[in-house]
């Protein structure tokens, strides 16, 4: 699938109301398999359940190709030890769907860099708007990092020793059962969190 996106840092706090306007909130952790492997394994937990997705991205910056396949949740048992030794990011993702655009606000827990906002489409004729217009927020709080080295999630990823120590006790838009499911599934990879 073709992925065209712009990425921005947001240098201020966000009102809870902005996050609650999202179509859904996902808890996710993405592990980046050590180079030269360019795959990532993503655990996504929403209110209905959980998915494990294997993704390969080719390209850099605004336009990339993305190939995804869903794996069974049992994959976490099969490769948990490998994932435990890989670098990862962990975040809450707030998804906003508008026509052919998908806007996301990522609240990063690991690394603790705050909010990263992306607007993406797979339609090459759709113009990607400025994020301050998409979310109706002050323009001065946005800094574009689309083409800046060091701001891909792979570049930001770090080695994790624990989930519990890095996850807030309460997250806007996340139900208790969603939170518990995330902790349960990540404990397969990080068993000391039990």
C-alpha positions as CSV (number, residue, x, y, z in Angstrom):
1,X,0.0,0.0,0.0
2,X,1.2,3.5,-0.8
3,X,1.6,5.7,2.3
4,X,1.9,9.5,1.9
5,X,2.3,11.3,5.2
6,X,3.5,14.4,7.0
7,X,4.7,14.2,10.6
8,X,4.8,17.0,13.3
9,X,5.9,17.4,16.8
10,X,3.4,19.2,19.0
11,X,5.2,21.2,21.7
12,X,2.3,21.8,24.1
13,X,-0.2,19.8,26.2
14,X,-3.5,18.8,24.6
15,X,-6.9,19.3,26.1
16,X,-8.6,16.0,26.9
17,X,-11.5,17.1,24.7
18,X,-9.3,17.1,21.6
19,X,-8.2,13.5,22.2
20,X,-11.8,12.4,22.9
21,X,-12.9,13.7,19.5
22,X,-10.9,10.8,17.9
23,X,-12.7,7.9,16.2
24,X,-10.8,5.5,18.4
25,X,-7.8,5.2,20.8
26,X,-5.3,2.4,20.4
27,X,-2.7,1.2,22.8
28,X,0.3,0.0,20.9
29,X,3.9,-1.2,21.1
30,X,6.1,-1.5,18.0
31,X,9.2,-3.5,18.0
32,X,11.9,-2.9,15.4
33,X,13.8,-6.0,14.4
34,X,17.6,-5.4,14.3
35,X,19.0,-4.3,11.0
36,X,19.4,-5.4,8.3
37,X,15.9,-6.7,8.9
38,X,13.5,-3.9,8.1
39,X,10.4,-5.5,9.6
40,X,8.5,-4.2,12.6
41,X,6.1,-6.1,14.8
42,X,3.2,-4.1,16.2
43,X,0.8,-5.1,19.0
44,X,-2.4,-3.0,18.7
45,X,-5.0,-3.2,21.4
46,X,-8.4,-1.4,21.0
47,X,-11.7,-1.7,22.8
48,X,-12.7,-4.8,20.8
49,X,-9.5,-6.9,21.0
50,X,-5.9,-7.1,19.9
51,X,-3.9,-7.7,16.7
52,X,-0.3,-8.5,16.0
53,X,0.8,-6.9,12.7
54,X,4.1,-7.5,10.8
55,X,5.0,-4.4,8.7
56,X,7.7,-3.7,6.2
57,X,8.1,0.0,5.0
58,X,10.2,0.9,2.0
59,X,11.3,4.5,1.4
60,X,11.9,7.5,3.6
61,X,10.1,10.8,4.2
62,X,6.6,11.6,2.8
63,X,6.1,8.8,0.4
64,X,6.7,5.1,1.2
65,X,5.4,1.7,0.4
66,X,4.0,-0.3,3.3
67,X,3.3,-4.0,3.3
68,X,1.4,-5.5,6.3
69,X,0.2,-8.9,7.3
70,X,-1.7,-9.9,10.4
71,X,-0.1,-12.6,12.6
72,X,-1.8,-14.6,15.3
73,X,-1.5,-13.3,18.8
74,X,0.3,-16.6,19.6
75,X,3.2,-15.1,17.7
76,X,4.1,-13.2,20.8
77,X,4.8,-16.5,22.6
78,X,6.9,-17.7,19.6
79,X,9.1,-14.6,19.2
80,X,8.7,-13.0,22.6
81,X,12.3,-13.6,23.6
82,X,13.5,-12.0,20.4
83,X,11.2,-9.0,20.8
84,X,12.4,-8.5,24.4
85,X,15.9,-7.9,23.1
86,X,14.8,-5.4,20.3
87,X,14.1,-1.7,20.5
88,X,10.6,-0.5,20.7
89,X,8.2,2.5,21.0
90,X,5.1,2.5,23.1
91,X,2.2,4.9,22.8
92,X,-1.5,5.7,22.8
93,X,-2.7,6.4,19.2
94,X,-5.7,8.6,18.7
95,X,-7.1,8.1,15.2
96,X,-9.2,10.7,13.3
97,X,-10.7,9.7,10.0
98,X,-11.8,12.4,7.5
99,X,-12.7,11.3,4.0
100,X,-9.4,9.9,2.4
101,X,-7.3,11.3,5.2
102,X,-6.2,9.7,8.5
103,X,-4.9,11.9,11.2
104,X,-3.2,10.4,14.2
105,X,-2.1,11.9,17.5
106,X,0.5,9.6,19.1
107,X,1.1,10.2,22.8
108,X,4.5,8.6,23.2
109,X,5.2,6.9,26.6
110,X,8.5,5.4,25.4
111,X,10.5,7.4,24.6
112,X,8.7,10.1,26.5
113,X,8.7,12.8,23.8
114,X,5.1,13.9,24.1
115,X,2.8,14.2,21.1
116,X,3.7,13.4,17.5
117,X,1.0,14.1,14.9
118,X,0.7,12.6,11.5
119,X,-1.7,13.0,8.6
120,X,-1.6,10.4,5.9
121,X,-3.4,9.1,2.9
122,X,-2.9,6.3,0.3
123,X,-4.6,8.5,-2.4
124,X,-1.8,10.3,-4.4
125,X,-4.2,13.1,-5.6
126,X,-5.4,14.0,-2.1
127,X,-3.6,17.1,-0.7
128,X,-2.5,16.7,2.9
129,X,-3.5,19.7,4.9
130,X,-1.5,21.5,7.5
131,X,-2.2,19.9,10.9
132,X,-3.2,23.1,12.6
133,X,-6.1,23.2,10.1
134,X,-6.9,19.5,10.4
135,X,-7.1,19.7,14.3
136,X,-7.9,23.5,14.6
137,X,-5.0,24.0,17.0
138,X,-2.5,26.9,17.2
139,X,0.0,26.8,14.3
140,X,2.9,27.9,16.5
141,X,2.8,24.6,18.5
142,X,3.7,22.5,15.5
143,X,7.1,21.7,14.2
144,X,7.3,19.6,11.0
145,X,9.8,16.6,11.2
146,X,8.6,14.7,8.1
147,X,12.0,14.7,6.4
148,X,14.2,15.3,9.5
149,X,16.6,12.5,10.3
150,X,16.1,10.9,13.7
151,X,12.3,11.3,13.8
152,X,11.2,8.0,12.4
153,X,9.7,5.7,15.0
154,X,12.6,3.3,14.3
155,X,15.1,6.1,15.1
156,X,13.2,7.0,18.3
157,X,12.9,3.4,19.5
158,X,14.7,2.3,22.7
159,X,15.3,-1.0,24.6
160,X,12.6,-1.6,27.1
161,X,13.0,-3.6,30.3
162,X,9.4,-3.1,31.6
163,X,6.0,-2.1,30.4
164,X,4.5,-1.3,33.8
165,X,7.2,1.1,34.7
166,X,6.7,3.1,31.5
167,X,2.9,3.1,31.1
168,X,0.7,5.7,32.8
169,X,-1.9,4.3,35.2
170,X,-4.7,6.1,33.3
171,X,-4.8,7.1,29.7
172,X,-7.5,9.4,28.1
173,X,-9.9,7.3,26.0
174,X,-8.6,3.9,27.1
175,X,-11.1,1.6,28.9
176,X,-10.0,-0.6,31.8
177,X,-10.4,-3.8,29.9
178,X,-8.4,-2.4,27.0
179,X,-5.6,-1.4,29.5
180,X,-5.7,-4.8,31.1
181,X,-5.6,-6.7,27.8
182,X,-2.5,-4.6,26.8
183,X,-0.7,-5.4,30.0
184,X,-1.6,-9.1,29.7
185,X,-0.3,-9.4,26.1
186,X,2.9,-7.4,26.7
187,X,3.6,-9.5,29.8
188,X,4.2,-12.4,27.3
189,X,7.3,-10.4,26.0
190,X,8.2,-8.8,29.4
191,X,7.3,-11.5,31.9
192,X,8.8,-9.7,34.9
193,X,5.8,-7.3,34.7
194,X,3.5,-9.9,36.1
